Amino acid sequence: MSRLPELAERIDRLVLRHEELARTNALLTQQLQSVLAERDNLRSRLAAARARVEILLDRLPADAPSAGQPGTAE
Protein backbone atom coordinates (compact mmCIF):
# COMPACT_ATOMS: atom_id res chain seq x y z
CA MET A 1 0.00 0.00 0.00
CA SER A 2 3.01 2.31 0.03
CA ARG A 3 2.38 2.95 -3.68
CA LEU A 4 -0.93 4.64 -2.96
CA PRO A 5 0.63 8.02 -1.96
CA GLU A 6 2.85 7.85 -5.06
CA LEU A 7 -0.16 7.23 -7.25
CA ALA A 8 -2.09 10.05 -5.59
CA GLU A 9 0.82 12.44 -6.16
CA ARG A 10 1.13 11.36 -9.76
CA ILE A 11 -2.58 11.83 -10.33
CA ASP A 12 -2.37 15.32 -8.80
CA ARG A 13 0.48 16.19 -11.17
CA LEU A 14 -1.48 14.83 -14.12
CA VAL A 15 -4.53 16.89 -13.16
CA LEU A 16 -2.39 20.03 -12.89
CA ARG A 17 -0.77 19.30 -16.23
CA HIS A 18 -4.19 18.74 -17.81
CA GLU A 19 -5.43 22.09 -16.47
CA GLU A 20 -2.30 23.81 -17.76
CA LEU A 21 -2.74 22.27 -21.20
CA ALA A 22 -6.42 23.22 -21.23
CA ARG A 23 -5.49 26.87 -20.50
CA THR A 24 -2.81 26.79 -23.19
CA ASN A 25 -5.27 25.31 -25.64
CA ALA A 26 -7.81 28.05 -24.86
CA LEU A 27 -5.18 30.75 -25.42
CA LEU A 28 -4.07 29.17 -28.69
CA THR A 29 -7.68 28.92 -29.82
CA GLN A 30 -8.16 32.64 -29.11
CA GLN A 31 -4.97 33.48 -31.01
CA LEU A 32 -6.07 31.33 -33.93
CA GLN A 33 -9.45 33.07 -34.08
CA SER A 34 -7.71 36.45 -34.02
CA VAL A 35 -5.32 35.47 -36.80
CA LEU A 36 -8.15 34.02 -38.89
CA ALA A 37 -10.15 37.24 -38.48
CA GLU A 38 -7.12 39.28 -39.50
CA ARG A 39 -6.57 37.01 -42.52
CA ASP A 40 -10.19 37.39 -43.57
CA ASN A 41 -9.94 41.16 -43.20
CA LEU A 42 -6.77 41.26 -45.31
CA ARG A 43 -8.35 39.06 -47.97
CA SER A 44 -11.32 41.39 -48.11
CA ARG A 45 -9.07 44.44 -48.41
CA LEU A 46 -7.04 42.71 -51.12
CA ALA A 47 -10.17 41.89 -53.09
CA ALA A 48 -11.33 45.50 -52.82
CA ALA A 49 -7.91 46.76 -53.95
CA ARG A 50 -7.94 44.35 -56.90
CA ALA A 51 -11.38 45.56 -57.88
CA ARG A 52 -10.19 49.18 -57.76
CA VAL A 53 -7.15 48.31 -59.90
CA GLU A 54 -9.36 46.50 -62.41
CA ILE A 55 -11.61 49.56 -62.64
CA LEU A 56 -8.60 51.80 -63.19
CA LEU A 57 -7.21 49.44 -65.85
CA ASP A 58 -10.57 49.40 -67.63
CA ARG A 59 -10.53 53.20 -67.73
CA LEU A 60 -7.16 53.31 -69.51
CA PRO A 61 -7.35 53.90 -73.25
CA ALA A 62 -6.70 50.72 -75.21
CA ASP A 63 -4.06 52.33 -77.44
CA ALA A 64 -2.08 54.01 -74.63
CA PRO A 65 1.56 52.78 -74.53
CA SER A 66 2.65 51.28 -71.25
CA ALA A 67 5.67 52.75 -69.46
CA GLY A 68 8.75 50.63 -69.76
CA GLN A 69 7.76 48.78 -72.94
CA PRO A 70 10.43 48.56 -75.65
CA GLY A 71 10.12 51.24 -78.28
CA THR A 72 8.48 53.82 -76.03
CA ALA A 73 10.09 57.00 -74.82
CA GLU A 74 10.57 57.19 -71.10
PDB file with SEQRES, HELIX, SHEET and CRYST1 records, atoms N, CA, C and O in Angstrom:
SEQRES   1 A   74  MET SER ARG LEU PRO GLU LEU ALA GLU ARG ILE ASP ARG          
SEQRES   2 A   74  LEU VAL LEU ARG HIS GLU GLU LEU ALA ARG THR ASN ALA          
SEQRES   3 A   74  LEU LEU THR GLN GLN LEU GLN SER VAL LEU ALA GLU ARG          
SEQRES   4 A   74  ASP ASN LEU ARG SER ARG LEU ALA ALA ALA ARG ALA ARG          
SEQRES   5 A   74  VAL GLU ILE LEU LEU ASP ARG LEU PRO ALA ASP ALA PRO          
SEQRES   6 A   74  SER ALA GLY GLN PRO GLY THR ALA GLU                          
HELIX    1 AA1 ARG A    3  ARG A   59  1                                  57    
CRYST1    1.000    1.000    1.000  90.00  90.00  90.00 P 1           1          
ATOM      1  N   MET A   1       0.808  -1.209   0.000  1.00  0.00           N  
ATOM      2  CA  MET A   1       0.000   0.000   0.000  1.00  0.00           C  
ATOM      3  C   MET A   1       0.850   1.272   0.000  1.00  0.00           C  
ATOM      4  O   MET A   1       0.306   2.375  -0.024  1.00  0.00           O  
ATOM      5  N   SER A   2       2.157   1.132   0.026  1.00  0.00           N  
ATOM      6  CA  SER A   2       3.007   2.311   0.033  1.00  0.00           C  
ATOM      7  C   SER A   2       2.974   3.023  -1.324  1.00  0.00           C  
ATOM      8  O   SER A   2       3.401   4.172  -1.438  1.00  0.00           O  
ATOM      9  N   ARG A   3       2.465   2.333  -2.350  1.00  0.00           N  
ATOM     10  CA  ARG A   3       2.384   2.947  -3.677  1.00  0.00           C  
ATOM     11  C   ARG A   3       1.198   3.894  -3.793  1.00  0.00           C  
ATOM     12  O   ARG A   3       1.149   4.707  -4.716  1.00  0.00           O  
ATOM     13  N   LEU A   4       0.261   3.805  -2.893  1.00  0.00           N  
ATOM     14  CA  LEU A   4      -0.927   4.644  -2.961  1.00  0.00           C  
ATOM     15  C   LEU A   4      -0.586   6.131  -2.888  1.00  0.00           C  
ATOM     16  O   LEU A   4      -1.111   6.892  -3.701  1.00  0.00           O  
ATOM     17  N   PRO A   5       0.262   6.593  -1.965  1.00  0.00           N  
ATOM     18  CA  PRO A   5       0.625   8.018  -1.961  1.00  0.00           C  
ATOM     19  C   PRO A   5       1.350   8.435  -3.251  1.00  0.00           C  
ATOM     20  O   PRO A   5       1.159   9.548  -3.741  1.00  0.00           O  
ATOM     21  N   GLU A   6       2.174   7.545  -3.791  1.00  0.00           N  
ATOM     22  CA  GLU A   6       2.853   7.850  -5.055  1.00  0.00           C  
ATOM     23  C   GLU A   6       1.847   8.029  -6.187  1.00  0.00           C  
ATOM     24  O   GLU A   6       1.956   8.948  -6.999  1.00  0.00           O  
ATOM     25  N   LEU A   7       0.867   7.130  -6.223  1.00  0.00           N  
ATOM     26  CA  LEU A   7      -0.164   7.232  -7.254  1.00  0.00           C  
ATOM     27  C   LEU A   7      -0.991   8.507  -7.087  1.00  0.00           C  
ATOM     28  O   LEU A   7      -1.320   9.174  -8.067  1.00  0.00           O  
ATOM     29  N   ALA A   8      -1.320   8.836  -5.850  1.00  0.00           N  
ATOM     30  CA  ALA A   8      -2.091  10.053  -5.590  1.00  0.00           C  
ATOM     31  C   ALA A   8      -1.307  11.288  -6.042  1.00  0.00           C  
ATOM     32  O   ALA A   8      -1.871  12.197  -6.651  1.00  0.00           O  
ATOM     33  N   GLU A   9      -0.016  11.316  -5.744  1.00  0.00           N  
ATOM     34  CA  GLU A   9       0.817  12.438  -6.156  1.00  0.00           C  
ATOM     35  C   GLU A   9       0.905  12.517  -7.686  1.00  0.00           C  
ATOM     36  O   GLU A   9       0.838  13.598  -8.271  1.00  0.00           O  
ATOM     37  N   ARG A  10       1.050  11.388  -8.294  1.00  0.00           N  
ATOM     38  CA  ARG A  10       1.130  11.362  -9.756  1.00  0.00           C  
ATOM     39  C   ARG A  10      -0.170  11.827 -10.398  1.00  0.00           C  
ATOM     40  O   ARG A  10      -0.161  12.557 -11.390  1.00  0.00           O  
ATOM     41  N   ILE A  11      -1.278  11.400  -9.824  1.00  0.00           N  
ATOM     42  CA  ILE A  11      -2.585  11.827 -10.329  1.00  0.00           C  
ATOM     43  C   ILE A  11      -2.735  13.339 -10.167  1.00  0.00           C  
ATOM     44  O   ILE A  11      -3.232  14.017 -11.067  1.00  0.00           O  
ATOM     45  N   ASP A  12      -2.302  13.866  -9.014  1.00  0.00           N  
ATOM     46  CA  ASP A  12      -2.368  15.317  -8.799  1.00  0.00           C  
ATOM     47  C   ASP A  12      -1.551  16.061  -9.855  1.00  0.00           C  
ATOM     48  O   ASP A  12      -1.996  17.076 -10.391  1.00  0.00           O  
ATOM     49  N   ARG A  13      -0.358  15.552 -10.149  1.00  0.00           N  
ATOM     50  CA  ARG A  13       0.480  16.187 -11.166  1.00  0.00           C  
ATOM     51  C   ARG A  13      -0.173  16.114 -12.542  1.00  0.00           C  
ATOM     52  O   ARG A  13      -0.117  17.072 -13.314  1.00  0.00           O  
ATOM     53  N   LEU A  14      -0.788  14.981 -12.843  1.00  0.00           N  
ATOM     54  CA  LEU A  14      -1.477  14.828 -14.124  1.00  0.00           C  
ATOM     55  C   LEU A  14      -2.663  15.783 -14.240  1.00  0.00           C  
ATOM     56  O   LEU A  14      -2.910  16.344 -15.307  1.00  0.00           O  
ATOM     57  N   VAL A  15      -3.389  15.964 -13.149  1.00  0.00           N  
ATOM     58  CA  VAL A  15      -4.526  16.887 -13.155  1.00  0.00           C  
ATOM     59  C   VAL A  15      -4.027  18.309 -13.380  1.00  0.00           C  
ATOM     60  O   VAL A  15      -4.611  19.054 -14.167  1.00  0.00           O  
ATOM     61  N   LEU A  16      -2.951  18.691 -12.695  1.00  0.00           N  
ATOM     62  CA  LEU A  16      -2.387  20.030 -12.889  1.00  0.00           C  
ATOM     63  C   LEU A  16      -1.907  20.221 -14.327  1.00  0.00           C  
ATOM     64  O   LEU A  16      -2.131  21.269 -14.932  1.00  0.00           O  
ATOM     65  N   ARG A  17      -1.262  19.222 -14.851  1.00  0.00           N  
ATOM     66  CA  ARG A  17      -0.773  19.295 -16.234  1.00  0.00           C  
ATOM     67  C   ARG A  17      -1.939  19.421 -17.212  1.00  0.00           C  
ATOM     68  O   ARG A  17      -1.873  20.184 -18.175  1.00  0.00           O  
ATOM     69  N   HIS A  18      -2.998  18.669 -16.958  1.00  0.00           N  
ATOM     70  CA  HIS A  18      -4.186  18.738 -17.808  1.00  0.00           C  
ATOM     71  C   HIS A  18      -4.788  20.148 -17.774  1.00  0.00           C  
ATOM     72  O   HIS A  18      -5.152  20.691 -18.817  1.00  0.00           O  
ATOM     73  N   GLU A  19      -4.891  20.733 -16.590  1.00  0.00           N  
ATOM     74  CA  GLU A  19      -5.433  22.088 -16.467  1.00  0.00           C  
ATOM     75  C   GLU A  19      -4.550  23.097 -17.195  1.00  0.00           C  
ATOM     76  O   GLU A  19      -5.050  24.010 -17.851  1.00  0.00           O  
ATOM     77  N   GLU A  20      -3.239  22.926 -17.075  1.00  0.00           N  
ATOM     78  CA  GLU A  20      -2.299  23.812 -17.764  1.00  0.00           C  
ATOM     79  C   GLU A  20      -2.461  23.702 -19.278  1.00  0.00           C  
ATOM     80  O   GLU A  20      -2.494  24.711 -19.983  1.00  0.00           O  
ATOM     81  N   LEU A  21      -2.560  22.477 -19.766  1.00  0.00           N  
ATOM     82  CA  LEU A  21      -2.739  22.271 -21.201  1.00  0.00           C  
ATOM     83  C   LEU A  21      -4.083  22.802 -21.682  1.00  0.00           C  
ATOM     84  O   LEU A  21      -4.183  23.314 -22.796  1.00  0.00           O  
ATOM     85  N   ALA A  22      -5.110  22.686 -20.859  1.00  0.00           N  
ATOM     86  CA  ALA A  22      -6.424  23.223 -21.227  1.00  0.00           C  
ATOM     87  C   ALA A  22      -6.358  24.743 -21.347  1.00  0.00           C  
ATOM     88  O   ALA A  22      -6.942  25.315 -22.268  1.00  0.00           O  
ATOM     89  N   ARG A  23      -5.646  25.411 -20.417  1.00  0.00           N  
ATOM     90  CA  ARG A  23      -5.490  26.870 -20.498  1.00  0.00           C  
ATOM     91  C   ARG A  23      -4.692  27.258 -21.743  1.00  0.00           C  
ATOM     92  O   ARG A  23      -5.044  28.205 -22.446  1.00  0.00           O  
ATOM     93  N   THR A  24      -3.622  26.522 -22.004  1.00  0.00           N  
ATOM     94  CA  THR A  24      -2.808  26.794 -23.185  1.00  0.00           C  
ATOM     95  C   THR A  24      -3.629  26.615 -24.448  1.00  0.00           C  
ATOM     96  O   THR A  24      -3.541  27.421 -25.374  1.00  0.00           O  
ATOM     97  N   ASN A  25      -4.414  25.572 -24.484  1.00  0.00           N  
ATOM     98  CA  ASN A  25      -5.267  25.310 -25.645  1.00  0.00           C  
ATOM     99  C   ASN A  25      -6.268  26.444 -25.842  1.00  0.00           C  
ATOM    100  O   ASN A  25      -6.506  26.868 -26.973  1.00  0.00           O  
ATOM    101  N   ALA A  26      -6.853  26.938 -24.759  1.00  0.00           N  
ATOM    102  CA  ALA A  26      -7.808  28.048 -24.861  1.00  0.00           C  
ATOM    103  C   ALA A  26      -7.124  29.296 -25.403  1.00  0.00           C  
ATOM    104  O   ALA A  26      -7.686  29.990 -26.251  1.00  0.00           O  
ATOM    105  N   LEU A  27      -5.923  29.587 -24.925  1.00  0.00           N  
ATOM    106  CA  LEU A  27      -5.183  30.746 -25.420  1.00  0.00           C  
ATOM    107  C   LEU A  27      -4.841  30.593 -26.901  1.00  0.00           C  
ATOM    108  O   LEU A  27      -4.980  31.540 -27.676  1.00  0.00           O  
ATOM    109  N   LEU A  28      -4.400  29.411 -27.284  1.00  0.00           N  
ATOM    110  CA  LEU A  28      -4.068  29.169 -28.689  1.00  0.00           C  
ATOM    111  C   LEU A  28      -5.312  29.266 -29.573  1.00  0.00           C  
ATOM    112  O   LEU A  28      -5.236  29.751 -30.702  1.00  0.00           O  
ATOM    113  N   THR A  29      -6.434  28.815 -29.072  1.00  0.00           N  
ATOM    114  CA  THR A  29      -7.681  28.921 -29.820  1.00  0.00           C  
ATOM    115  C   THR A  29      -8.054  30.382 -30.021  1.00  0.00           C  
ATOM    116  O   THR A  29      -8.490  30.766 -31.106  1.00  0.00           O  
ATOM    117  N   GLN A  30      -7.886  31.202 -28.984  1.00  0.00           N  
ATOM    118  CA  GLN A  30      -8.156  32.639 -29.114  1.00  0.00           C  
ATOM    119  C   GLN A  30      -7.213  33.275 -30.134  1.00  0.00           C  
ATOM    120  O   GLN A  30      -7.641  34.067 -30.973  1.00  0.00           O  
ATOM    121  N   GLN A  31      -5.944  32.929 -30.057  1.00  0.00           N  
ATOM    122  CA  GLN A  31      -4.972  33.478 -31.008  1.00  0.00           C  
ATOM    123  C   GLN A  31      -5.317  33.068 -32.432  1.00  0.00           C  
ATOM    124  O   GLN A  31      -5.231  33.878 -33.355  1.00  0.00           O  
ATOM    125  N   LEU A  32      -5.705  31.821 -32.607  1.00  0.00           N  
ATOM    126  CA  LEU A  32      -6.072  31.333 -33.928  1.00  0.00           C  
ATOM    127  C   LEU A  32      -7.264  32.109 -34.466  1.00  0.00           C  
ATOM    128  O   LEU A  32      -7.262  32.514 -35.629  1.00  0.00           O  
ATOM    129  N   GLN A  33      -8.278  32.320 -33.642  1.00  0.00           N  
ATOM    130  CA  GLN A  33      -9.451  33.071 -34.078  1.00  0.00           C  
ATOM    131  C   GLN A  33      -9.067  34.490 -34.473  1.00  0.00           C  
ATOM    132  O   GLN A  33      -9.578  35.028 -35.455  1.00  0.00           O  
ATOM    133  N   SER A  34      -8.173  35.088 -33.710  1.00  0.00           N  
ATOM    134  CA  SER A  34      -7.714  36.446 -34.021  1.00  0.00           C  
ATOM    135  C   SER A  34      -6.972  36.482 -35.353  1.00  0.00           C  
ATOM    136  O   SER A  34      -7.201  37.368 -36.175  1.00  0.00           O  
ATOM    137  N   VAL A  35      -6.094  35.528 -35.557  1.00  0.00           N  
ATOM    138  CA  VAL A  35      -5.321  35.468 -36.803  1.00  0.00           C  
ATOM    139  C   VAL A  35      -6.242  35.188 -37.988  1.00  0.00           C  
ATOM    140  O   VAL A  35      -6.064  35.767 -39.059  1.00  0.00           O  
ATOM    141  N   LEU A  36      -7.213  34.315 -37.804  1.00  0.00           N  
ATOM    142  CA  LEU A  36      -8.149  34.022 -38.886  1.00  0.00           C  
ATOM    143  C   LEU A  36      -8.982  35.252 -39.232  1.00  0.00           C  
ATOM    144  O   LEU A  36      -9.249  35.509 -40.406  1.00  0.00           O  
ATOM    145  N   ALA A  37      -9.391  36.007 -38.228  1.00  0.00           N  
ATOM    146  CA  ALA A  37     -10.153  37.236 -38.478  1.00  0.00           C  
ATOM    147  C   ALA A  37      -9.289  38.248 -39.220  1.00  0.00           C  
ATOM    148  O   ALA A  37      -9.759  38.911 -40.144  1.00  0.00           O  
ATOM    149  N   GLU A  38      -8.033  38.366 -38.820  1.00  0.00           N  
ATOM    150  CA  GLU A  38      -7.117  39.276 -39.503  1.00  0.00           C  
ATOM    151  C   GLU A  38      -6.903  38.840 -40.948  1.00  0.00           C  
ATOM    152  O   GLU A  38      -6.890  39.672 -41.855  1.00  0.00           O  
ATOM    153  N   ARG A  39      -6.736  37.538 -41.162  1.00  0.00           N  
ATOM    154  CA  ARG A  39      -6.568  37.014 -42.518  1.00  0.00           C  
ATOM    155  C   ARG A  39      -7.790  37.327 -43.375  1.00  0.00           C  
ATOM    156  O   ARG A  39      -7.654  37.757 -44.521  1.00  0.00           O  
ATOM    157  N   ASP A  40      -8.976  37.114 -42.824  1.00  0.00           N  
ATOM    158  CA  ASP A  40     -10.192  37.391 -43.573  1.00  0.00           C  
ATOM    159  C   ASP A  40     -10.300  38.874 -43.915  1.00  0.00           C  
ATOM    160  O   ASP A  40     -10.714  39.238 -45.016  1.00  0.00           O  
ATOM    161  N   ASN A  41      -9.924  39.723 -42.964  1.00  0.00           N  
ATOM    162  CA  ASN A  41      -9.941  41.161 -43.199  1.00  0.00           C  
ATOM    163  C   ASN A  41      -8.965  41.531 -44.317  1.00  0.00           C  
ATOM    164  O   ASN A  41      -9.304  42.315 -45.204  1.00  0.00           O  
ATOM    165  N   LEU A  42      -7.760  40.970 -44.275  1.00  0.00           N  
ATOM    166  CA  LEU A  42      -6.767  41.259 -45.306  1.00  0.00           C  
ATOM    167  C   LEU A  42      -7.212  40.746 -46.676  1.00  0.00           C  
ATOM    168  O   LEU A  42      -6.990  41.405 -47.692  1.00  0.00           O  
ATOM    169  N   ARG A  43      -7.832  39.583 -46.699  1.00  0.00           N  
ATOM    170  CA  ARG A  43      -8.350  39.059 -47.965  1.00  0.00           C  
ATOM    171  C   ARG A  43      -9.415  39.989 -48.541  1.00  0.00           C  
ATOM    172  O   ARG A  43      -9.449  40.243 -49.745  1.00  0.00           O  
ATOM    173  N   SER A  44     -10.269  40.483 -47.676  1.00  0.00           N  
ATOM    174  CA  SER A  44     -11.318  41.394 -48.110  1.00  0.00           C  
ATOM    175  C   SER A  44     -10.713  42.689 -48.654  1.00  0.00           C  
ATOM    176  O   SER A  44     -11.133  43.188 -49.698  1.00  0.00           O  
ATOM    177  N   ARG A  45      -9.732  43.221 -47.942  1.00  0.00           N  
ATOM    178  CA  ARG A  45      -9.069  44.439 -48.406  1.00  0.00           C  
ATOM    179  C   ARG A  45      -8.351  44.209 -49.727  1.00  0.00           C  
ATOM    180  O   ARG A  45      -8.362  45.076 -50.602  1.00  0.00           O  
ATOM    181  N   LEU A  46      -7.724  43.042 -49.876  1.00  0.00           N  
ATOM    182  CA  LEU A  46      -7.037  42.714 -51.124  1.00  0.00           C  
ATOM    183  C   LEU A  46      -8.030  42.625 -52.276  1.00  0.00           C  
ATOM    184  O   LEU A  46      -7.763  43.129 -53.367  1.00  0.00           O  
ATOM    185  N   ALA A  47      -9.155  41.998 -52.041  1.00  0.00           N  
ATOM    186  CA  ALA A  47     -10.171  41.886 -53.088  1.00  0.00           C  
ATOM    187  C   ALA A  47     -10.676  43.267 -53.489  1.00  0.00           C  
ATOM    188  O   ALA A  47     -10.881  43.534 -54.673  1.00  0.00           O  
ATOM    189  N   ALA A  48     -10.876  44.138 -52.519  1.00  0.00           N  
ATOM    190  CA  ALA A  48     -11.332  45.496 -52.819  1.00  0.00           C  
ATOM    191  C   ALA A  48     -10.268  46.251 -53.616  1.00  0.00           C  
ATOM    192  O   ALA A  48     -10.591  46.964 -54.566  1.00  0.00           O  
ATOM    193  N   ALA A  49      -9.004  46.096 -53.232  1.00  0.00           N  
ATOM    194  CA  ALA A  49      -7.914  46.762 -53.955  1.00  0.00           C  
ATOM    195  C   ALA A  49      -7.827  46.229 -55.381  1.00  0.00           C  
ATOM    196  O   ALA A  49      -7.629  47.000 -56.320  1.00  0.00           O  
ATOM    197  N   ARG A  50      -7.972  44.933 -55.549  1.00  0.00           N  
ATOM    198  CA  ARG A  50      -7.939  44.350 -56.896  1.00  0.00           C  
ATOM    199  C   ARG A  50      -9.071  44.914 -57.755  1.00  0.00           C  
ATOM    200  O   ARG A  50      -8.884  45.241 -58.927  1.00  0.00           O  
ATOM    201  N   ALA A  51     -10.237  45.018 -57.144  1.00  0.00           N  
ATOM    202  CA  ALA A  51     -11.379  45.556 -57.883  1.00  0.00           C  
ATOM    203  C   ALA A  51     -11.103  46.997 -58.305  1.00  0.00           C  
ATOM    204  O   ALA A  51     -11.419  47.386 -59.429  1.00  0.00           O  
ATOM    205  N   ARG A  52     -10.515  47.787 -57.411  1.00  0.00           N  
ATOM    206  CA  ARG A  52     -10.192  49.182 -57.764  1.00  0.00           C  
ATOM    207  C   ARG A  52      -9.162  49.227 -58.892  1.00  0.00           C  
ATOM    208  O   ARG A  52      -9.277  50.048 -59.801  1.00  0.00           O  
ATOM    209  N   VAL A  53      -8.160  48.354 -58.841  1.00  0.00           N  
ATOM    210  CA  VAL A  53      -7.147  48.315 -59.896  1.00  0.00           C  
ATOM    211  C   VAL A  53      -7.789  47.913 -61.223  1.00  0.00           C  
ATOM    212  O   VAL A  53      -7.487  48.496 -62.264  1.00  0.00           O  
ATOM    213  N   GLU A  54      -8.670  46.921 -61.185  1.00  0.00           N  
ATOM    214  CA  GLU A  54      -9.358  46.498 -62.412  1.00  0.00           C  
ATOM    215  C   GLU A  54     -10.167  47.654 -63.009  1.00  0.00           C  
ATOM    216  O   GLU A  54     -10.176  47.845 -64.225  1.00  0.00           O  
ATOM    217  N   ILE A  55     -10.841  48.416 -62.158  1.00  0.00           N  
ATOM    218  CA  ILE A  55     -11.614  49.561 -62.635  1.00  0.00           C  
ATOM    219  C   ILE A  55     -10.681  50.579 -63.279  1.00  0.00           C  
ATOM    220  O   ILE A  55     -10.975  51.111 -64.350  1.00  0.00           O  
ATOM    221  N   LEU A  56      -9.561  50.845 -62.626  1.00  0.00           N  
ATOM    222  CA  LEU A  56      -8.604  51.799 -63.190  1.00  0.00           C  
ATOM    223  C   LEU A  56      -8.033  51.301 -64.516  1.00  0.00           C  
ATOM    224  O   LEU A  56      -7.867  52.081 -65.454  1.00  0.00           O  
ATOM    225  N   LEU A  57      -7.734  50.008 -64.594  1.00  0.00           N  
ATOM    226  CA  LEU A  57      -7.214  49.441 -65.847  1.00  0.00           C  
ATOM    227  C   LEU A  57      -8.247  49.535 -66.955  1.00  0.00           C  
ATOM    228  O   LEU A  57      -7.899  49.804 -68.105  1.00  0.00           O  
ATOM    229  N   ASP A  58      -9.508  49.317 -66.628  1.00  0.00           N  
ATOM    230  CA  ASP A  58     -10.570  49.401 -67.628  1.00  0.00           C  
ATOM    231  C   ASP A  58     -10.736  50.821 -68.142  1.00  0.00           C  
ATOM    232  O   ASP A  58     -11.187  51.026 -69.269  1.00  0.00           O  
ATOM    233  N   ARG A  59     -10.375  51.799 -67.329  1.00  0.00           N  
ATOM    234  CA  ARG A  59     -10.529  53.202 -67.729  1.00  0.00           C  
ATOM    235  C   ARG A  59      -9.375  53.678 -68.618  1.00  0.00           C  
ATOM    236  O   ARG A  59      -9.483  54.720 -69.264  1.00  0.00           O  
ATOM    237  N   LEU A  60      -8.280  52.927 -68.654  1.00  0.00           N  
ATOM    238  CA  LEU A  60      -7.159  53.310 -69.511  1.00  0.00           C  
ATOM    239  C   LEU A  60      -7.542  53.146 -70.976  1.00  0.00           C  
ATOM    240  O   LEU A  60      -8.240  52.199 -71.341  1.00  0.00           O  
ATOM    241  N   PRO A  61      -7.085  54.069 -71.808  1.00  0.00           N  
ATOM    242  CA  PRO A  61      -7.347  53.899 -73.246  1.00  0.00           C  
ATOM    243  C   PRO A  61      -6.627  52.647 -73.763  1.00  0.00           C  
ATOM    244  O   PRO A  61      -5.531  52.318 -73.311  1.00  0.00           O  
ATOM    245  N   ALA A  62      -7.244  51.976 -74.688  1.00  0.00           N  
ATOM    246  CA  ALA A  62      -6.700  50.718 -75.205  1.00  0.00           C  
ATOM    247  C   ALA A  62      -5.410  50.935 -75.984  1.00  0.00           C  
ATOM    248  O   ALA A  62      -4.560  50.045 -76.010  1.00  0.00           O  
ATOM    249  N   ASP A  63      -5.239  52.092 -76.620  1.00  0.00           N  
ATOM    250  CA  ASP A  63      -4.059  52.327 -77.442  1.00  0.00           C  
ATOM    251  C   ASP A  63      -2.961  53.083 -76.707  1.00  0.00           C  
ATOM    252  O   ASP A  63      -1.977  53.485 -77.328  1.00  0.00           O  
ATOM    253  N   ALA A  64      -3.105  53.287 -75.401  1.00  0.00           N  
ATOM    254  CA  ALA A  64      -2.076  54.009 -74.634  1.00  0.00           C  
ATOM    255  C   ALA A  64      -0.869  53.109 -74.431  1.00  0.00           C  
ATOM    256  O   ALA A  64      -1.022  51.975 -73.977  1.00  0.00           O  
ATOM    257  N   PRO A  65       0.359  53.597 -74.763  1.00  0.00           N  
ATOM    258  CA  PRO A  65       1.560  52.780 -74.530  1.00  0.00           C  
ATOM    259  C   PRO A  65       1.852  52.668 -73.040  1.00  0.00           C  
ATOM    260  O   PRO A  65       1.667  53.618 -72.279  1.00  0.00           O  
ATOM    261  N   SER A  66       2.301  51.515 -72.652  1.00  0.00           N  
ATOM    262  CA  SER A  66       2.650  51.283 -71.249  1.00  0.00           C  
ATOM    263  C   SER A  66       4.054  51.764 -71.000  1.00  0.00           C  
ATOM    264  O   SER A  66       4.908  51.652 -71.878  1.00  0.00           O  
ATOM    265  N   ALA A  67       4.315  52.297 -69.828  1.00  0.00           N  
ATOM    266  CA  ALA A  67       5.669  52.750 -69.465  1.00  0.00           C  
ATOM    267  C   ALA A  67       6.581  51.541 -69.370  1.00  0.00           C  
ATOM    268  O   ALA A  67       6.202  50.499 -68.836  1.00  0.00           O  
ATOM    269  N   GLY A  68       7.766  51.691 -69.886  1.00  0.00           N  
ATOM    270  CA  GLY A  68       8.752  50.626 -69.760  1.00  0.00           C  
ATOM    271  C   GLY A  68       8.717  49.608 -70.873  1.00  0.00           C  
ATOM    272  O   GLY A  68       9.549  48.701 -70.888  1.00  0.00           O  
ATOM    273  N   GLN A  69       7.780  49.719 -71.818  1.00  0.00           N  
ATOM    274  CA  GLN A  69       7.761  48.776 -72.941  1.00  0.00           C  
ATOM    275  C   GLN A  69       8.811  49.189 -73.965  1.00  0.00           C  
ATOM    276  O   GLN A  69       9.063  50.381 -74.144  1.00  0.00           O  
ATOM    277  N   PRO A  70       9.421  48.227 -74.633  1.00  0.00           N  
ATOM    278  CA  PRO A  70      10.430  48.565 -75.649  1.00  0.00           C  
ATOM    279  C   PRO A  70       9.802  49.415 -76.745  1.00  0.00           C  
ATOM    280  O   PRO A  70       8.663  49.195 -77.157  1.00  0.00           O  
ATOM    281  N   GLY A  71      10.573  50.389 -77.203  1.00  0.00           N  
ATOM    282  CA  GLY A  71      10.124  51.242 -78.284  1.00  0.00           C  
ATOM    283  C   GLY A  71       9.346  52.465 -77.824  1.00  0.00           C  
ATOM    284  O   GLY A  71       8.883  53.248 -78.654  1.00  0.00           O  
ATOM    285  N   THR A  72       9.195  52.641 -76.527  1.00  0.00           N  
ATOM    286  CA  THR A  72       8.484  53.819 -76.035  1.00  0.00           C  
ATOM    287  C   THR A  72       9.482  54.748 -75.385  1.00  0.00           C  
ATOM    288  O   THR A  72      10.484  54.305 -74.823  1.00  0.00           O  
ATOM    289  N   ALA A  73       9.212  56.014 -75.460  1.00  0.00           N  
ATOM    290  CA  ALA A  73      10.094  57.003 -74.818  1.00  0.00           C  
ATOM    291  C   ALA A  73       9.770  57.064 -73.340  1.00  0.00           C  
ATOM    292  O   ALA A  73       8.605  57.052 -72.941  1.00  0.00           O  
ATOM    293  N   GLU A  74      10.802  57.130 -72.546  1.00  0.00           N  
ATOM    294  CA  GLU A  74      10.571  57.190 -71.096  1.00  0.00           C  
ATOM    295  C   GLU A  74      11.020  58.497 -70.553  1.00  0.00           C  
ATOM    296  O   GLU A  74      10.908  58.737 -69.351  1.00  0.00           O  
TER     297      GLU A  74                                                      
END                                                                             
